[in-house]
């Protein structure tokens, strides 16, 4: 019998009024641009529901409380013998930019308009998924 392993990834696309939160995440000092703009993301802990995980991760990485509005899209990929399942959530908050308390791995945060998303997010597949979800 095969030993199947799954990992659940969550992405929190945080919205306040008509703006979305993007964060600048550090990747590697050995590349020309060690920071990349992204939405909040992380891994669900064993036994944790994806809905709870995304709310927890948003809070840990930004200090924001949020609520899940809906799932925007999903994705999967294999990494070795591990199947990774990703869920991208639209999460709502009423906290403002002055309330942001960034975790160590994050460098900066910005609230942007929907039409600015492609100026910050460069993953073509994610942009297509966001467009299909009618975010921008």
Secondary structure, 3 states (H helix, E strand, C coil): CCCCEEEEEEEEEEEECCEEEEEEEECCCCCCCCEEEECEEEECCCCCCHHHHHHHHHHHHHCCCCEEEEEEEEEEEEECCEEEEEEEEEEECCCCHHHCCCCCCEEEEEEEEHHHHHHHCCCHHHHHHHHHCCCC
